[in-house]
C-alpha cells in the first residue's frame, strides 16, 4: 500500500492519500495537525464511514418498509367492512 504498488501492479488506489499524509507528517509540528489526512487515508483503505452510511440507509429503508406494511395492515383490517358492500 505505502509502497505505491497496487494489486495489479499499477499505482495503488490509496497511494495518493498516503503521499499527502506522509508529506504532512514529515513537515508538521504535531501529528494531530495531519488528522484529516490520516482519516482520509484510513477511509480509503477500510471504507468504514462508507459502510456506516450504507448501514444507516439500509436500516432507514427497512424501517420505512415496516411502517408501510404496518399501515397497510391497519387499513386492511378496517377495509373488509367496506369491501363487503361491493
PyMOL Python script that loads the backbone (N, CA, C, O; Angstrom):
from pymol import cmd

cmd.read_pdbstr("""\
ATOM      1  N   UNK A   1       0.823  -1.176   0.000  1.00  0.00           N
ATOM      2  CA  UNK A   1       0.000   0.000   0.000  1.00  0.00           C
ATOM      3  C   UNK A   1       0.871   1.245   0.000  1.00  0.00           C
ATOM      4  O   UNK A   1       0.803   2.064  -0.917  1.00  0.00           O
ATOM      5  N   UNK A   2       1.680   1.380   1.022  1.00  0.00           N
ATOM      6  CA  UNK A   2       2.536   2.547   1.102  1.00  0.00           C
ATOM      7  C   UNK A   2       3.652   2.484   0.069  1.00  0.00           C
ATOM      8  O   UNK A   2       4.299   3.491  -0.218  1.00  0.00           O
ATOM      9  N   UNK A   3       3.874   1.294  -0.489  1.00  0.00           N
ATOM     10  CA  UNK A   3       4.918   1.160  -1.496  1.00  0.00           C
ATOM     11  C   UNK A   3       4.528   1.841  -2.794  1.00  0.00           C
ATOM     12  O   UNK A   3       5.389   2.175  -3.608  1.00  0.00           O
ATOM     13  N   UNK A   4       3.240   2.047  -2.989  1.00  0.00           N
ATOM     14  CA  UNK A   4       2.767   2.678  -4.216  1.00  0.00           C
ATOM     15  C   UNK A   4       2.283   1.680  -5.233  1.00  0.00           C
ATOM     16  O   UNK A   4       1.664   2.069  -6.224  1.00  0.00           O
ATOM     17  N   UNK A   5       2.545   0.395  -5.021  1.00  0.00           N
ATOM     18  CA  UNK A   5       2.135  -0.632  -5.964  1.00  0.00           C
ATOM     19  C   UNK A   5       0.802  -1.230  -5.539  1.00  0.00           C
ATOM     20  O   UNK A   5       0.619  -1.643  -4.394  1.00  0.00           O
ATOM     21  N   UNK A   6      -0.115  -1.265  -6.488  1.00  0.00           N
ATOM     22  CA  UNK A   6      -1.417  -1.855  -6.228  1.00  0.00           C
ATOM     23  C   UNK A   6      -1.405  -3.341  -6.495  1.00  0.00           C
ATOM     24  O   UNK A   6      -0.371  -3.919  -6.830  1.00  0.00           O
ATOM     25  N   UNK A   7      -2.551  -3.946  -6.346  1.00  0.00           N
ATOM     26  CA  UNK A   7      -2.672  -5.394  -6.501  1.00  0.00           C
ATOM     27  C   UNK A   7      -2.413  -5.841  -7.944  1.00  0.00           C
ATOM     28  O   UNK A   7      -1.960  -6.963  -8.173  1.00  0.00           O
ATOM     29  N   UNK A   8      -2.694  -4.979  -8.904  1.00  0.00           N
ATOM     30  CA  UNK A   8      -2.489  -5.321 -10.320  1.00  0.00           C
ATOM     31  C   UNK A   8      -1.188  -4.776 -10.889  1.00  0.00           C
ATOM     32  O   UNK A   8      -0.976  -4.816 -12.101  1.00  0.00           O
ATOM     33  N   UNK A   9      -0.319  -4.269 -10.030  1.00  0.00           N
ATOM     34  CA  UNK A   9       0.958  -3.744 -10.495  1.00  0.00           C
ATOM     35  C   UNK A   9       0.924  -2.265 -10.810  1.00  0.00           C
ATOM     36  O   UNK A   9       1.973  -1.662 -11.037  1.00  0.00           O
ATOM     37  N   UNK A  10      -0.249  -1.669 -10.831  1.00  0.00           N
ATOM     38  CA  UNK A  10      -0.369  -0.232 -11.058  1.00  0.00           C
ATOM     39  C   UNK A  10      -0.247   0.503  -9.729  1.00  0.00           C
ATOM     40  O   UNK A  10      -0.007  -0.100  -8.683  1.00  0.00           O
ATOM     41  N   UNK A  11      -0.416   1.802  -9.796  1.00  0.00           N
ATOM     42  CA  UNK A  11      -0.396   2.595  -8.573  1.00  0.00           C
ATOM     43  C   UNK A  11      -1.585   2.190  -7.708  1.00  0.00           C
ATOM     44  O   UNK A  11      -2.695   2.031  -8.217  1.00  0.00           O
ATOM     45  N   UNK A  12      -1.367   2.024  -6.425  1.00  0.00           N
ATOM     46  CA  UNK A  12      -2.423   1.631  -5.506  1.00  0.00           C
ATOM     47  C   UNK A  12      -3.496   2.706  -5.386  1.00  0.00           C
ATOM     48  O   UNK A  12      -3.219   3.892  -5.567  1.00  0.00           O
ATOM     49  N   UNK A  13      -4.727   2.288  -5.079  1.00  0.00           N
ATOM     50  CA  UNK A  13      -5.847   3.231  -5.048  1.00  0.00           C
ATOM     51  C   UNK A  13      -5.694   4.269  -3.947  1.00  0.00           C
ATOM     52  O   UNK A  13      -6.225   5.372  -4.068  1.00  0.00           O
ATOM     53  N   UNK A  14      -4.985   3.944  -2.884  1.00  0.00           N
ATOM     54  CA  UNK A  14      -4.845   4.865  -1.754  1.00  0.00           C
ATOM     55  C   UNK A  14      -3.476   5.523  -1.694  1.00  0.00           C
ATOM     56  O   UNK A  14      -3.171   6.234  -0.736  1.00  0.00           O
ATOM     57  N   UNK A  15      -2.662   5.299  -2.691  1.00  0.00           N
ATOM     58  CA  UNK A  15      -1.288   5.805  -2.647  1.00  0.00           C
ATOM     59  C   UNK A  15      -1.238   7.330  -2.594  1.00  0.00           C
ATOM     60  O   UNK A  15      -0.410   7.896  -1.880  1.00  0.00           O
ATOM     61  N   UNK A  16      -2.104   7.992  -3.334  1.00  0.00           N
ATOM     62  CA  UNK A  16      -2.108   9.459  -3.312  1.00  0.00           C
ATOM     63  C   UNK A  16      -2.462   9.984  -1.921  1.00  0.00           C
ATOM     64  O   UNK A  16      -1.878  10.963  -1.457  1.00  0.00           O
ATOM     65  N   UNK A  17      -3.412   9.335  -1.261  1.00  0.00           N
ATOM     66  CA  UNK A  17      -3.765   9.725   0.106  1.00  0.00           C
ATOM     67  C   UNK A  17      -2.572   9.508   1.030  1.00  0.00           C
ATOM     68  O   UNK A  17      -2.293  10.329   1.904  1.00  0.00           O
ATOM     69  N   UNK A  18      -1.867   8.389   0.826  1.00  0.00           N
ATOM     70  CA  UNK A  18      -0.696   8.089   1.649  1.00  0.00           C
ATOM     71  C   UNK A  18       0.390   9.148   1.461  1.00  0.00           C
ATOM     72  O   UNK A  18       1.005   9.592   2.430  1.00  0.00           O
ATOM     73  N   UNK A  19       0.621   9.549   0.203  1.00  0.00           N
ATOM     74  CA  UNK A  19       1.645  10.564  -0.051  1.00  0.00           C
ATOM     75  C   UNK A  19       1.327  11.874   0.657  1.00  0.00           C
ATOM     76  O   UNK A  19       2.198  12.476   1.285  1.00  0.00           O
ATOM     77  N   UNK A  20       0.078  12.311   0.554  1.00  0.00           N
ATOM     78  CA  UNK A  20      -0.311  13.557   1.219  1.00  0.00           C
ATOM     79  C   UNK A  20      -0.131  13.446   2.726  1.00  0.00           C
ATOM     80  O   UNK A  20       0.415  14.351   3.358  1.00  0.00           O
ATOM     81  N   UNK A  21      -0.581  12.352   3.297  1.00  0.00           N
ATOM     82  CA  UNK A  21      -0.458  12.142   4.738  1.00  0.00           C
ATOM     83  C   UNK A  21       1.011  12.074   5.150  1.00  0.00           C
ATOM     84  O   UNK A  21       1.404  12.675   6.150  1.00  0.00           O
ATOM     85  N   UNK A  22       1.806  11.358   4.395  1.00  0.00           N
ATOM     86  CA  UNK A  22       3.226  11.203   4.700  1.00  0.00           C
ATOM     87  C   UNK A  22       3.959  12.546   4.632  1.00  0.00           C
ATOM     88  O   UNK A  22       4.779  12.859   5.495  1.00  0.00           O
ATOM     89  N   UNK A  23       3.657  13.328   3.605  1.00  0.00           N
ATOM     90  CA  UNK A  23       4.285  14.646   3.476  1.00  0.00           C
ATOM     91  C   UNK A  23       3.892  15.552   4.643  1.00  0.00           C
ATOM     92  O   UNK A  23       4.728  16.275   5.186  1.00  0.00           O
ATOM     93  N   UNK A  24       2.640  15.505   5.015  1.00  0.00           N
ATOM     94  CA  UNK A  24       2.168  16.309   6.142  1.00  0.00           C
ATOM     95  C   UNK A  24       2.900  15.909   7.419  1.00  0.00           C
ATOM     96  O   UNK A  24       3.349  16.768   8.177  1.00  0.00           O
ATOM     97  N   UNK A  25       3.019  14.614   7.652  1.00  0.00           N
ATOM     98  CA  UNK A  25       3.685  14.140   8.868  1.00  0.00           C
ATOM     99  C   UNK A  25       5.160  14.551   8.903  1.00  0.00           C
ATOM    100  O   UNK A  25       5.709  14.793   9.977  1.00  0.00           O
ATOM    101  N   UNK A  26       5.796  14.631   7.743  1.00  0.00           N
ATOM    102  CA  UNK A  26       7.216  14.977   7.722  1.00  0.00           C
ATOM    103  C   UNK A  26       7.449  16.466   7.967  1.00  0.00           C
ATOM    104  O   UNK A  26       8.554  16.853   8.349  1.00  0.00           O
ATOM    105  N   UNK A  27       6.442  17.307   7.760  1.00  0.00           N
ATOM    106  CA  UNK A  27       6.658  18.744   7.928  1.00  0.00           C
ATOM    107  C   UNK A  27       5.831  19.373   9.055  1.00  0.00           C
ATOM    108  O   UNK A  27       5.948  20.574   9.298  1.00  0.00           O
ATOM    109  N   UNK A  28       5.014  18.601   9.734  1.00  0.00           N
ATOM    110  CA  UNK A  28       4.164  19.189  10.773  1.00  0.00           C
ATOM    111  C   UNK A  28       4.872  19.209  12.120  1.00  0.00           C
ATOM    112  O   UNK A  28       5.862  18.509  12.334  1.00  0.00           O
ATOM    113  N   UNK A  29       4.340  20.030  13.023  1.00  0.00           N
ATOM    114  CA  UNK A  29       4.898  20.110  14.372  1.00  0.00           C
ATOM    115  C   UNK A  29       4.276  19.060  15.283  1.00  0.00           C
ATOM    116  O   UNK A  29       4.952  18.462  16.121  1.00  0.00           O
ATOM    117  N   UNK A  30       2.972  18.846  15.103  1.00  0.00           N
ATOM    118  CA  UNK A  30       2.270  17.860  15.916  1.00  0.00           C
ATOM    119  C   UNK A  30       1.525  16.898  14.996  1.00  0.00           C
ATOM    120  O   UNK A  30       0.942  17.326  14.000  1.00  0.00           O
ATOM    121  N   UNK A  31       1.536  15.624  15.312  1.00  0.00           N
ATOM    122  CA  UNK A  31       0.821  14.654  14.482  1.00  0.00           C
ATOM    123  C   UNK A  31      -0.668  14.969  14.334  1.00  0.00           C
ATOM    124  O   UNK A  31      -1.281  14.611  13.328  1.00  0.00           O
ATOM    125  N   UNK A  32      -1.245  15.631  15.326  1.00  0.00           N
ATOM    126  CA  UNK A  32      -2.671  15.953  15.249  1.00  0.00           C
ATOM    127  C   UNK A  32      -2.968  16.945  14.122  1.00  0.00           C
ATOM    128  O   UNK A  32      -4.114  17.065  13.689  1.00  0.00           O
ATOM    129  N   UNK A  33      -1.947  17.653  13.647  1.00  0.00           N
ATOM    130  CA  UNK A  33      -2.136  18.585  12.530  1.00  0.00           C
ATOM    131  C   UNK A  33      -2.529  17.853  11.250  1.00  0.00           C
ATOM    132  O   UNK A  33      -3.129  18.449  10.356  1.00  0.00           O
ATOM    133  N   UNK A  34      -2.200  16.587  11.157  1.00  0.00           N
ATOM    134  CA  UNK A  34      -2.471  15.792   9.957  1.00  0.00           C
ATOM    135  C   UNK A  34      -3.648  14.843  10.151  1.00  0.00           C
ATOM    136  O   UNK A  34      -3.799  13.879   9.401  1.00  0.00           O
ATOM    137  N   UNK A  35      -4.465  15.105  11.131  1.00  0.00           N
ATOM    138  CA  UNK A  35      -5.570  14.212  11.468  1.00  0.00           C
ATOM    139  C   UNK A  35      -6.538  13.973  10.323  1.00  0.00           C
ATOM    140  O   UNK A  35      -6.964  12.841  10.095  1.00  0.00           O
ATOM    141  N   UNK A  36      -6.889  15.033   9.598  1.00  0.00           N
ATOM    142  CA  UNK A  36      -7.845  14.872   8.495  1.00  0.00           C
ATOM    143  C   UNK A  36      -7.255  14.055   7.347  1.00  0.00           C
ATOM    144  O   UNK A  36      -7.951  13.248   6.729  1.00  0.00           O
ATOM    145  N   UNK A  37      -5.977  14.268   7.067  1.00  0.00           N
ATOM    146  CA  UNK A  37      -5.335  13.486   6.011  1.00  0.00           C
ATOM    147  C   UNK A  37      -5.221  12.019   6.407  1.00  0.00           C
ATOM    148  O   UNK A  37      -5.384  11.131   5.570  1.00  0.00           O
ATOM    149  N   UNK A  38      -4.941  11.768   7.681  1.00  0.00           N
ATOM    150  CA  UNK A  38      -4.894  10.389   8.185  1.00  0.00           C
ATOM    151  C   UNK A  38      -6.263   9.742   8.052  1.00  0.00           C
ATOM    152  O   UNK A  38      -6.381   8.588   7.640  1.00  0.00           O
ATOM    153  N   UNK A  39      -7.290  10.495   8.405  1.00  0.00           N
ATOM    154  CA  UNK A  39      -8.654   9.992   8.316  1.00  0.00           C
ATOM    155  C   UNK A  39      -9.024   9.646   6.865  1.00  0.00           C
ATOM    156  O   UNK A  39      -9.656   8.623   6.601  1.00  0.00           O
ATOM    157  N   UNK A  40      -8.621  10.516   5.934  1.00  0.00           N
ATOM    158  CA  UNK A  40      -8.878  10.252   4.507  1.00  0.00           C
ATOM    159  C   UNK A  40      -8.169   8.976   4.054  1.00  0.00           C
ATOM    160  O   UNK A  40      -8.745   8.154   3.342  1.00  0.00           O
ATOM    161  N   UNK A  41      -6.921   8.823   4.470  1.00  0.00           N
ATOM    162  CA  UNK A  41      -6.150   7.643   4.079  1.00  0.00           C
ATOM    163  C   UNK A  41      -6.779   6.368   4.633  1.00  0.00           C
ATOM    164  O   UNK A  41      -6.922   5.379   3.914  1.00  0.00           O
ATOM    165  N   UNK A  42      -7.154   6.393   5.908  1.00  0.00           N
ATOM    166  CA  UNK A  42      -7.765   5.206   6.509  1.00  0.00           C
ATOM    167  C   UNK A  42      -9.133   4.901   5.900  1.00  0.00           C
ATOM    168  O   UNK A  42      -9.503   3.736   5.760  1.00  0.00           O
ATOM    169  N   UNK A  43      -9.881   5.936   5.541  1.00  0.00           N
ATOM    170  CA  UNK A  43     -11.168   5.717   4.882  1.00  0.00           C
ATOM    171  C   UNK A  43     -10.955   5.071   3.512  1.00  0.00           C
ATOM    172  O   UNK A  43     -11.720   4.197   3.106  1.00  0.00           O
ATOM    173  N   UNK A  44      -9.927   5.501   2.814  1.00  0.00           N
ATOM    174  CA  UNK A  44      -9.625   4.895   1.518  1.00  0.00           C
ATOM    175  C   UNK A  44      -9.283   3.414   1.687  1.00  0.00           C
ATOM    176  O   UNK A  44      -9.689   2.584   0.874  1.00  0.00           O
ATOM    177  N   UNK A  45      -8.545   3.089   2.729  1.00  0.00           N
ATOM    178  CA  UNK A  45      -8.155   1.700   2.963  1.00  0.00           C
ATOM    179  C   UNK A  45      -9.328   0.825   3.386  1.00  0.00           C
ATOM    180  O   UNK A  45      -9.511  -0.271   2.856  1.00  0.00           O
ATOM    181  N   UNK A  46     -10.128   1.309   4.345  1.00  0.00           N
ATOM    182  CA  UNK A  46     -11.113   0.448   5.008  1.00  0.00           C
ATOM    183  C   UNK A  46     -12.569   0.750   4.689  1.00  0.00           C
ATOM    184  O   UNK A  46     -13.433  -0.096   4.919  1.00  0.00           O
ATOM    185  N   UNK A  47     -12.860   1.929   4.170  1.00  0.00           N
ATOM    186  CA  UNK A  47     -14.234   2.335   3.817  1.00  0.00           C
ATOM    187  C   UNK A  47     -15.197   2.266   4.998  1.00  0.00           C
ATOM    188  O   UNK A  47     -16.384   2.006   4.802  1.00  0.00           O
ATOM    189  N   UNK A  48     -14.720   2.489   6.199  1.00  0.00           N
ATOM    190  CA  UNK A  48     -15.580   2.335   7.380  1.00  0.00           C
ATOM    191  C   UNK A  48     -16.714   3.357   7.411  1.00  0.00           C
ATOM    192  O   UNK A  48     -17.836   3.005   7.775  1.00  0.00           O
ATOM    193  N   UNK A  49     -16.456   4.600   7.045  1.00  0.00           N
ATOM    194  CA  UNK A  49     -17.524   5.602   7.033  1.00  0.00           C
ATOM    195  C   UNK A  49     -18.548   5.283   5.953  1.00  0.00           C
ATOM    196  O   UNK A  49     -19.750   5.457   6.153  1.00  0.00           O
ATOM    197  N   UNK A  50     -18.069   4.823   4.827  1.00  0.00           N
ATOM    198  CA  UNK A  50     -18.983   4.447   3.745  1.00  0.00           C
ATOM    199  C   UNK A  50     -19.896   3.311   4.196  1.00  0.00           C
ATOM    200  O   UNK A  50     -21.101   3.350   3.947  1.00  0.00           O
ATOM    201  N   UNK A  51     -19.336   2.307   4.853  1.00  0.00           N
ATOM    202  CA  UNK A  51     -20.138   1.177   5.319  1.00  0.00           C
ATOM    203  C   UNK A  51     -21.135   1.606   6.389  1.00  0.00           C
ATOM    204  O   UNK A  51     -22.271   1.133   6.404  1.00  0.00           O
ATOM    205  N   UNK A  52     -20.717   2.503   7.286  1.00  0.00           N
ATOM    206  CA  UNK A  52     -21.641   3.002   8.306  1.00  0.00           C
ATOM    207  C   UNK A  52     -22.801   3.746   7.657  1.00  0.00           C
ATOM    208  O   UNK A  52     -23.952   3.578   8.061  1.00  0.00           O
ATOM    209  N   UNK A  53     -22.506   4.560   6.664  1.00  0.00           N
ATOM    210  CA  UNK A  53     -23.565   5.308   5.980  1.00  0.00           C
ATOM    211  C   UNK A  53     -24.511   4.359   5.252  1.00  0.00           C
ATOM    212  O   UNK A  53     -25.731   4.508   5.332  1.00  0.00           O
ATOM    213  N   UNK A  54     -23.950   3.390   4.549  1.00  0.00           N
ATOM    214  CA  UNK A  54     -24.800   2.410   3.857  1.00  0.00           C
ATOM    215  C   UNK A  54     -25.683   1.653   4.843  1.00  0.00           C
ATOM    216  O   UNK A  54     -26.849   1.387   4.553  1.00  0.00           O
ATOM    217  N   UNK A  55     -25.139   1.309   5.996  1.00  0.00           N
ATOM    218  CA  UNK A  55     -25.899   0.597   7.013  1.00  0.00           C
ATOM    219  C   UNK A  55     -27.043   1.466   7.535  1.00  0.00           C
ATOM    220  O   UNK A  55     -28.159   0.979   7.715  1.00  0.00           O
ATOM    221  N   UNK A  56     -26.771   2.749   7.779  1.00  0.00           N
ATOM    222  CA  UNK A  56     -27.831   3.650   8.242  1.00  0.00           C
ATOM    223  C   UNK A  56     -28.931   3.782   7.193  1.00  0.00           C
ATOM    224  O   UNK A  56     -30.115   3.788   7.530  1.00  0.00           O
ATOM    225  N   UNK A  57     -28.546   3.885   5.929  1.00  0.00           N
ATOM    226  CA  UNK A  57     -29.530   3.994   4.848  1.00  0.00           C
ATOM    227  C   UNK A  57     -30.369   2.718   4.769  1.00  0.00           C
ATOM    228  O   UNK A  57     -31.590   2.782   4.629  1.00  0.00           O
ATOM    229  N   UNK A  58     -29.713   1.566   4.859  1.00  0.00           N
ATOM    230  CA  UNK A  58     -30.424   0.293   4.807  1.00  0.00           C
ATOM    231  C   UNK A  58     -31.419   0.176   5.963  1.00  0.00           C
ATOM    232  O   UNK A  58     -32.564  -0.232   5.765  1.00  0.00           O
ATOM    233  N   UNK A  59     -30.977   0.537   7.167  1.00  0.00           N
ATOM    234  CA  UNK A  59     -31.865   0.447   8.328  1.00  0.00           C
ATOM    235  C   UNK A  59     -33.060   1.382   8.182  1.00  0.00           C
ATOM    236  O   UNK A  59     -34.175   1.021   8.560  1.00  0.00           O
ATOM    237  N   UNK A  60     -32.844   2.566   7.645  1.00  0.00           N
ATOM    238  CA  UNK A  60     -33.949   3.505   7.435  1.00  0.00           C
ATOM    239  C   UNK A  60     -34.920   2.967   6.385  1.00  0.00           C
ATOM    240  O   UNK A  60     -36.135   3.073   6.553  1.00  0.00           O
ATOM    241  N   UNK A  61     -34.397   2.395   5.314  1.00  0.00           N
ATOM    242  CA  UNK A  61     -35.267   1.798   4.294  1.00  0.00           C
ATOM    243  C   UNK A  61     -36.107   0.674   4.893  1.00  0.00           C
ATOM    244  O   UNK A  61     -37.302   0.573   4.615  1.00  0.00           O
ATOM    245  N   UNK A  62     -35.487  -0.166   5.710  1.00  0.00           N
ATOM    246  CA  UNK A  62     -36.220  -1.254   6.334  1.00  0.00           C
ATOM    247  C   UNK A  62     -37.285  -0.729   7.297  1.00  0.00           C
ATOM    248  O   UNK A  62     -38.380  -1.285   7.380  1.00  0.00           O
ATOM    249  N   UNK A  63     -36.964   0.333   8.015  1.00  0.00           N
ATOM    250  CA  UNK A  63     -37.930   0.933   8.925  1.00  0.00           C
ATOM    251  C   UNK A  63     -39.134   1.469   8.146  1.00  0.00           C
ATOM    252  O   UNK A  63     -40.279   1.298   8.565  1.00  0.00           O
ATOM    253  N   UNK A  64     -38.864   2.117   7.011  1.00  0.00           N
ATOM    254  CA  UNK A  64     -39.955   2.651   6.190  1.00  0.00           C
ATOM    255  C   UNK A  64     -40.807   1.540   5.593  1.00  0.00           C
ATOM    256  O   UNK A  64     -42.027   1.676   5.499  1.00  0.00           O
ATOM    257  N   UNK A  65     -40.182   0.452   5.192  1.00  0.00           N
ATOM    258  CA  UNK A  65     -40.927  -0.690   4.648  1.00  0.00           C
ATOM    259  C   UNK A  65     -41.825  -1.284   5.725  1.00  0.00           C
ATOM    260  O   UNK A  65     -42.992  -1.578   5.466  1.00  0.00           O
ATOM    261  N   UNK A  66     -41.286  -1.465   6.944  1.00  0.00           N
ATOM    262  CA  UNK A  66     -42.098  -1.997   8.041  1.00  0.00           C
ATOM    263  C   UNK A  66     -43.254  -1.064   8.386  1.00  0.00           C
ATOM    264  O   UNK A  66     -44.365  -1.522   8.655  1.00  0.00           O
ATOM    265  N   UNK A  67     -42.997   0.241   8.378  1.00  0.00           N
ATOM    266  CA  UNK A  67     -44.049   1.210   8.688  1.00  0.00           C
ATOM    267  C   UNK A  67     -45.135   1.176   7.621  1.00  0.00           C
ATOM    268  O   UNK A  67     -46.319   1.250   7.949  1.00  0.00           O
ATOM    269  N   UNK A  68     -44.757   1.067   6.355  1.00  0.00           N
ATOM    270  CA  UNK A  68     -45.738   0.996   5.272  1.00  0.00           C
ATOM    271  C   UNK A  68     -46.550  -0.288   5.371  1.00  0.00           C
ATOM    272  O   UNK A  68     -47.759  -0.273   5.142  1.00  0.00           O
ATOM    273  N   UNK A  69     -45.902  -1.396   5.707  1.00  0.00           N
ATOM    274  CA  UNK A  69     -46.609  -2.673   5.844  1.00  0.00           C
ATOM    275  C   UNK A  69     -47.575  -2.619   7.030  1.00  0.00           C
ATOM    276  O   UNK A  69     -48.693  -3.128   6.953  1.00  0.00           O
ATOM    277  N   UNK A  70     -47.138  -2.005   8.110  1.00  0.00           N
ATOM    278  CA  UNK A  70     -47.995  -1.859   9.286  1.00  0.00           C
ATOM    279  C   UNK A  70     -49.212  -0.995   8.951  1.00  0.00           C
ATOM    280  O   UNK A  70     -50.331  -1.312   9.354  1.00  0.00           O
ATOM    281  N   UNK A  71     -48.995   0.083   8.222  1.00  0.00           N
ATOM    282  CA  UNK A  71     -50.088   0.976   7.832  1.00  0.00           C
ATOM    283  C   UNK A  71     -51.063   0.251   6.907  1.00  0.00           C
ATOM    284  O   UNK A  71     -52.278   0.374   7.059  1.00  0.00           O
ATOM    285  N   UNK A  72     -50.525  -0.504   5.948  1.00  0.00           N
ATOM    286  CA  UNK A  72     -51.380  -1.253   5.026  1.00  0.00           C
ATOM    287  C   UNK A  72     -52.202  -2.300   5.776  1.00  0.00           C
ATOM    288  O   UNK A  72     -53.370  -2.529   5.462  1.00  0.00           O
ATOM    289  N   UNK A  73     -51.583  -2.925   6.757  1.00  0.00           N
ATOM    290  CA  UNK A  73     -52.291  -3.935   7.553  1.00  0.00           C
ATOM    291  C   UNK A  73     -53.418  -3.289   8.362  1.00  0.00           C
ATOM    292  O   UNK A  73     -54.523  -3.826   8.447  1.00  0.00           O
ATOM    293  N   UNK A  74     -53.123  -2.136   8.948  1.00  0.00           N
ATOM    294  CA  UNK A  74     -54.148  -1.430   9.718  1.00  0.00           C
ATOM    295  C   UNK A  74     -55.309  -0.999   8.818  1.00  0.00           C
ATOM    296  O   UNK A  74     -56.471  -1.101   9.210  1.00  0.00           O
ATOM    297  N   UNK A  75     -54.999  -0.526   7.630  1.00  0.00           N
ATOM    298  CA  UNK A  75     -56.039  -0.119   6.684  1.00  0.00           C
ATOM    299  C   UNK A  75     -56.833  -1.328   6.201  1.00  0.00           C
ATOM    300  O   UNK A  75     -58.044  -1.238   6.004  1.00  0.00           O
ATOM    301  N   UNK A  76     -56.158  -2.451   6.012  1.00  0.00           N
ATOM    302  CA  UNK A  76     -56.821  -3.667   5.538  1.00  0.00           C
ATOM    303  C   UNK A  76     -57.763  -4.231   6.599  1.00  0.00           C
ATOM    304  O   UNK A  76     -58.800  -4.805   6.268  1.00  0.00           O
ATOM    305  N   UNK A  77     -57.405  -4.071   7.863  1.00  0.00           N
ATOM    306  CA  UNK A  77     -58.264  -4.556   8.936  1.00  0.00           C
ATOM    307  C   UNK A  77     -59.575  -3.770   8.983  1.00  0.00           C
ATOM    308  O   UNK A  77     -60.610  -4.317   9.360  1.00  0.00           O
ATOM    309  N   UNK A  78     -59.538  -2.523   8.612  1.00  0.00           N
ATOM    310  CA  UNK A  78     -60.736  -1.705   8.570  1.00  0.00           C
ATOM    311  C   UNK A  78     -61.445  -1.805   7.232  1.00  0.00           C
ATOM    312  O   UNK A  78     -62.607  -1.411   7.133  1.00  0.00           O
ATOM    313  N   UNK A  79     -60.788  -2.321   6.192  1.00  0.00           N
ATOM    314  CA  UNK A  79     -61.340  -2.373   4.846  1.00  0.00           C
ATOM    315  C   UNK A  79     -62.358  -3.487   4.613  1.00  0.00           C
ATOM    316  O   UNK A  79     -63.244  -3.271   3.786  1.00  0.00           O
ATOM    317  N   UNK A  80     -62.323  -4.667   5.264  1.00  0.00           N
ATOM    318  CA  UNK A  80     -63.287  -5.721   4.948  1.00  0.00           C
ATOM    319  C   UNK A  80     -64.745  -5.266   5.100  1.00  0.00           C
ATOM    320  O   UNK A  80     -65.606  -5.688   4.328  1.00  0.00           O
ATOM    321  N   UNK A  81     -65.017  -4.432   6.061  1.00  0.00           N
ATOM    322  CA  UNK A  81     -66.379  -3.960   6.216  1.00  0.00           C
ATOM    323  C   UNK A  81     -66.798  -3.129   5.008  1.00  0.00           C
ATOM    324  O   UNK A  81     -67.949  -3.210   4.581  1.00  0.00           O
ATOM    325  N   UNK A  82     -65.898  -2.342   4.455  1.00  0.00           N
ATOM    326  CA  UNK A  82     -66.181  -1.542   3.279  1.00  0.00           C
ATOM    327  C   UNK A  82     -66.218  -2.421   2.038  1.00  0.00           C
ATOM    328  O   UNK A  82     -67.051  -2.202   1.159  1.00  0.00           O
ATOM    329  N   UNK A  83     -65.334  -3.409   1.946  1.00  0.00           N
ATOM    330  CA  UNK A  83     -65.258  -4.280   0.772  1.00  0.00           C
ATOM    331  C   UNK A  83     -66.506  -5.173   0.664  1.00  0.00           C
ATOM    332  O   UNK A  83     -66.865  -5.579  -0.441  1.00  0.00           O
ATOM    333  N   UNK A  84     -67.156  -5.480   1.757  1.00  0.00           N
ATOM    334  CA  UNK A  84     -68.333  -6.348   1.745  1.00  0.00           C
ATOM    335  C   UNK A  84     -69.495  -5.681   1.030  1.00  0.00           C
ATOM    336  O   UNK A  84     -70.397  -6.374   0.559  1.00  0.00           O
ATOM    337  N   UNK A  85     -69.503  -4.371   0.936  1.00  0.00           N
ATOM    338  CA  UNK A  85     -70.580  -3.655   0.278  1.00  0.00           C
ATOM    339  C   UNK A  85     -70.462  -3.672  -1.241  1.00  0.00           C
ATOM    340  O   UNK A  85     -71.414  -3.309  -1.932  1.00  0.00           O
ATOM    341  N   UNK A  86     -69.336  -4.079  -1.766  1.00  0.00           N
ATOM    342  CA  UNK A  86     -69.119  -4.066  -3.220  1.00  0.00           C
ATOM    343  C   UNK A  86     -69.748  -5.224  -3.828  1.00  0.00           C
ATOM    344  O   UNK A  86     -69.679  -5.396  -5.045  1.00  0.00           O
TER     345      UNK A  86
END
""", "prot")
cmd.dss("prot")
cmd.show_as("cartoon", "prot")
cmd.util.cbc("prot")
cmd.orient("prot")
